[in-house]
Amino acid sequence: MHGYSRSLTDWDASAALLTAGHRVLAVDLPGHGRSPGISPWTIPAVVQDIAETLDAHGVPEAVVVGHSLGGVVAVEYARANPDRARAAVNLDGFWWGREYPGAERVSEGLLASAGTIAPPEYIEERVVTAGRFGIPADRAEAAARAAVRPLSDGKWQTLPERTEALEIFDELHKVFARGVTGWLDGVDGPLLLVQADRQLPPAPGMEWFSEFSARFAQEVSEELAALSSARPTVSVNRIDATHLMTLEAPEAVATQVAGFVRGLPA
């Protein structure tokens, strides 16, 4: 499962490596890519959608893996379906509650860009930006195109559309109201929790965000370290990449997922 405003195409490179030893299913979350939206967009509704997708493909049990928003959904699927989720992998899917210092300012920036109409040159701009992270142009272009909907005037509808985007942010604030440790209470199956080892560089005028994200990442790292020490079912690791890890370091992502699955109890 992919992140917010992304699509299943983000997983193409990693999935190609994982299919050597596993059956791999990738999905567009509701309101993303080519999947229809849902109203309201809630975590329980999305978890049910994933369960129905697995049923439709004859998969009674799975290791659920997600990046960013998809990582949150993976953990929540494991919570709701302990008999069907062999394990869950969350790749850098951590959020802050509404009361977290600086959260209001970050939310304002995210809300301003939610569900906007992008100009015709949007795809080319995304490819250029991705190149700064070493992401190949063809991979970046395919991922950028799959994450938006073309409009008749040459512009692009970014996804999810605004109403669903606002609902997603509300859900994330609710889920993480008690912090990362509180969120993971009650998820008893095996978990792999992975953080990005590097921060995204700030956009012009957003230098303050680097301080916010670095502080938040450090606090999450400390919480995860304490959690893994107290709970043997929780594994914690890092990937030498930014939050864009599925596009930036697909080999490392596949290696971590495959290694974790190999180590699961029979």
JOBEL-V258672 format. One record per pair of residues at least 6 apart in sequence whose ideal C-beta (glycine too) atoms are under 6 Angstrom apart, sorted by the first residue. I is the first residue (numbers start at 1). GAP is how many residues later the second one is. Records with the same first field share a line. If there is no record, write none. Layout:
I = GAP  GAP
//
This chain:
1 = 65  69  72
2 = 6  8  65  68
3 = 64  65  66  67
4 = 65
6 = 141
7 = 21  25  26  139  140
8 = 18  19  20  25
9 = 133  134  137
10 = 133  236  237
11 = 15  235
13 = 237
14 = 232  236  239  240
15 = 9  11
17 = 237
18 = 6  236
25 = 32
27 = 26
28 = 6  7
30 = 7  8  16  19
31 = 6  129  133
32 = 127  128
33 = 113
37 = 127
38 = 7
40 = 127
41 = 123  126  127
42 = 129
43 = 33  128
46 = 27
47 = 29  30  33
50 = 27
54 = 8
61 = 23  25
63 = 23  24  198
64 = 10  13  21  24
65 = 9  24  192
66 = 7  8
67 = 24  179
68 = 24  25
71 = 19  20  22
72 = 21
74 = 14  16
75 = 13  15  112
77 = 8
78 = 7  10  109  111
79 = 108
82 = 107
85 = 104
87 = 102  103  177
88 = 103
89 = 103  168
90 = 103
91 = 103
92 = 103  104  151
94 = 86  126
95 = 77  81
96 = 7  120
97 = 76  79  80
98 = 75
102 = 110
114 = 48  51
115 = 46  47  50
116 = 42
117 = 38
118 = 38  40
120 = 34  35
122 = 34
123 = 21
126 = 18
127 = 10  13  14
130 = 10
133 = 111  115
135 = 112  113
143 = 104
148 = 8  10
149 = 8
151 = 6
175 = 8
176 = 7
180 = 40  43
181 = 42  46
190 = 43  74
191 = 43
192 = 43  68
193 = 31  43
194 = 43  45
195 = 43
196 = 45  46  47  49
197 = 41  43
198 = 44
199 = 14  15
200 = 42  43
202 = 7  8
224 = 12
227 = 7
228 = 6  8
239 = 6  10  13
241 = 7  8
245 = 8
246 = 7
//
